Amino acid sequence: MTAIDGFSGAVLAPDDARYDEARKVWNGAIDRRPALIAQCTSVADVVAAVRFARERDLLVAVRGGGHGVSGAAVCDDGLVIDLSPMQDIGVDPQARTATAQPGVLWGELDGATQAHGLATVGGIVTHTGIAGLTLGGGIGWLMRRYGATVDNFLSAELVTADGAVVRASEHENEDLLWGLRGGGGNFGIVTSFEYRLHAVGPTVLAGPIFHALDDAPAVLRFYRDFVAQAPDELTTIVNLRKAPPLPILPEEVHGRPVVSVSVCWAGEVERGEEALRELRAFGRPLVDAVAPRPYSELQSMFNPAVPHGWHYYWKTWEVPPLTDATIDTLVEHTERITSPRSYTIVFHLGGAIARVGEHDTAYSQRDAAHNVNINAVWLPDDREADAHVRWAREIYDALEQTASGRAYVNFLGDEGQDRVRAAYGEEKYARLSALKRTYDPDNLFRLNANIEPAAA
């Protein structure tokens, strides 16, 4: 076994019986073989692993939940600094704050905070890691009421590229906190996150409304007008696909082309019932599963549609309010879907997200109405992978005419510097690049939506 000086966790090499399981990530299409996997159990382990990598000029991948679609959490030949064993959570219900280590998943953090009737803004799948989602911005069911995850990200402990341990908050290394709020894992390895919590649930009015895809043009035109006036308590997510075999759907709906509008009303249930009345009454719904339910149940509702080990390929655009052309493009390409597991998801932004200044954080989706995330999904033994990827690219190309040109970094695959720059815009990218030069001038942490260090 390879030893790392000062490291107390397990160090796995290719001949270790645990190696193959440890190198797996959520996206089963990723099959990489690192030279070593350093499973950290403490901040001291992270420091030791960073110094080990620098001394040997090793390529470094940093793994939290391992949920990023690009597979940047694992690399070929280099060192994976695996944070998944670091899972401590602390909740202060009086201060309404929580601290969590980078190996924590959203379902685990939600479980700890919901025990006190509290939550922060997280993702929409419980097995997503908190680290990557937070550092890229963070969108989820509570975002229109309470902002993006980064707007509730109060402070961090971080190991920098030279092995130093620093803190970032609104009173200490403020420039670093600004960059961590959307700039990804470019500036170091965050070993502790502090979040602001809000009173949420435990019951929210939430769930999906399914319509036949034939009705989607009318449904989405009504939806566009409905959400234009939506209060902050309401977040919605549109999904176009073949109906998955979810427990909430009757078997006769499974496999049918559908459009769904899923909702979360983060407020009084009675007010939500009234606010959603028109949306639920429109058209001829196949299934209306909107109901008072535990927030934690909503968070896990779509887990069965995105399990570990399936193969995933994503493309993404930000778009303004849905035009007729955008709606028609989404419907037309859903009719051509090549895999029963693929889908296109349209996130409803605005609300509290839009009231934070564009340059107040590195996260850059402040003025977008929607984020479109195109997901090609297939099983490992499917021989039509190229066709599924081509389907996703065709929607992406077709949407370019109405898209803003911007992107959300958490939805980017390995798409090159132009797309990373587009995610931030030139002015913000320049500021991030200067910050990168300060904290990681040699670009040790480059397996991510990479921000290149500014020239000296």
Rosetta blueprint (number, residue, H / E / L):
1 M L
2 T L
3 A L
4 I L
5 D L
6 G L
7 F L
8 S L
9 G L
10 A E
11 V E
12 L E
13 A L
14 P L
15 D L
16 D L
17 A L
18 R L
19 Y H
20 D H
21 E H
22 A H
23 R L
24 K L
25 V L
26 W L
27 N L
28 G L
29 A L
30 I L
31 D L
32 R L
33 R L
34 P L
35 A L
36 L E
37 I E
38 A E
39 Q E
40 C L
41 T L
42 S L
43 V H
44 A H
45 D H
46 V H
47 V H
48 A H
49 A H
50 V H
51 R H
52 F H
53 A H
54 R H
55 E H
56 R L
57 D L
58 L L
59 L L
60 V E
61 A E
62 V E
63 R E
64 G L
65 G L
66 G L
67 H L
68 G L
69 V L
70 S L
71 G L
72 A L
73 A L
74 V L
75 C L
76 D L
77 D L
78 G L
79 L E
80 V E
81 I E
82 D E
83 L L
84 S L
85 P L
86 M L
87 Q L
88 D L
89 I E
90 G E
91 V E
92 D E
93 P L
94 Q L
95 A L
96 R L
97 T E
98 A E
99 T E
100 A E
101 Q L
102 P L
103 G L
104 V L
105 L E
106 W H
107 G H
108 E H
109 L H
110 D H
111 G H
112 A H
113 T H
114 Q H
115 A L
116 H L
117 G L
118 L E
119 A E
120 T L
121 V L
122 G L
123 G L
124 I L
125 V L
126 T L
127 H L
128 T L
129 G E
130 I H
131 A H
132 G H
133 L H
134 T H
135 L H
136 G H
137 G L
138 G L
139 I L
140 G L
141 W L
142 L L
143 M H
144 R H
145 R H
146 Y H
147 G L
148 A L
149 T H
150 V H
151 D H
152 N H
153 F E
154 L E
155 S E
156 A E
157 E E
158 L E
159 V E
160 T L
161 A L
162 D L
163 G L
164 A L
165 V E
166 V E
167 R E
168 A E
169 S L
170 E L
171 H L
172 E L
173 N L
174 E H
175 D H
176 L H
177 L H
178 W H
179 G H
180 L H
181 R L
182 G L
183 G L
184 G H
185 G H
186 N H
187 F L
188 G L
189 I E
190 V E
191 T E
192 S E
193 F E
194 E E
195 Y E
196 R E
197 L L
198 H E
199 A E
200 V L
201 G L
202 P L
203 T E
204 V E
205 L E
206 A E
207 G E
208 P E
209 I E
210 F E
211 H E
212 A E
213 L H
214 D H
215 D H
216 A H
217 P H
218 A H
219 V H
220 L H
221 R H
222 F H
223 Y H
224 R H
225 D H
226 F H
227 V H
228 A H
229 Q L
230 A L
231 P L
232 D L
233 E L
234 L E
235 T E
236 T E
237 I E
238 V E
239 N E
240 L E
241 R E
242 K E
243 A L
244 P L
245 P L
246 L L
247 P L
248 I L
249 L L
250 P L
251 E H
252 E H
253 V H
254 H L
255 G L
256 R L
257 P E
258 V E
259 V E
260 S E
261 V E
262 S E
263 V E
264 C E
265 W E
266 A L
267 G L
268 E L
269 V H
270 E H
271 R H
272 G H
273 E H
274 E H
275 A H
276 L L
277 R H
278 E H
279 L H
280 R H
281 A H
282 F L
283 G L
284 R L
285 P L
286 L L
287 V E
288 D E
289 A L
290 V L
291 A E
292 P E
293 R E
294 P E
295 Y H
296 S H
297 E H
298 L H
299 Q H
300 S H
301 M L
302 F L
303 N H
304 P H
305 A H
306 V L
307 P L
308 H L
309 G L
310 W L
311 H E
312 Y E
313 Y E
314 W E
315 K E
316 T E
317 W E
318 E E
319 V E
320 P L
321 P L
322 L L
323 T L
324 D H
325 A H
326 T H
327 I H
328 D H
329 T H
330 L H
331 V H
332 E H
333 H H
334 T H
335 E H
336 R L
337 I L
338 T L
339 S L
340 P L
341 R L
342 S L
343 Y E
344 T E
345 I E
346 V E
347 F E
348 H E
349 L L
350 G L
351 G H
352 A H
353 I H
354 A H
355 R H
356 V L
357 G L
358 E L
359 H L
360 D L
361 T L
362 A L
363 Y L
364 S L
365 Q L
366 R L
367 D L
368 A L
369 A L
370 H E
371 N E
372 V E
373 N E
374 I E
375 N E
376 A E
377 V E
378 W E
379 L L
380 P L
381 D L
382 D L
383 R L
384 E L
385 A H
386 D H
387 A H
388 H H
389 V H
390 R H
391 W H
392 A H
393 R H
394 E H
395 I H
396 Y H
397 D H
398 A H
399 L H
400 E L
401 Q L
402 T L
403 A L
404 S L
405 G L
406 R L
407 A L
408 Y L
409 V H
410 N H
411 F H
412 L L
413 G L
414 D L
415 E L
416 G L
417 Q H
418 D H
419 R H
420 V H
421 R H
422 A H
423 A H
424 Y H
425 G L
426 E H
427 E H
428 K H
429 Y H
430 A H
431 R H
432 L H
433 S H
434 A H
435 L H
436 K H
437 R H
438 T H
439 Y H
440 D L
441 P L
442 D L
443 N L
444 L L
445 F L
446 R L
447 L L
448 N L
449 A L
450 N L
451 I L
452 E L
453 P L
454 A L
455 A L
456 A L
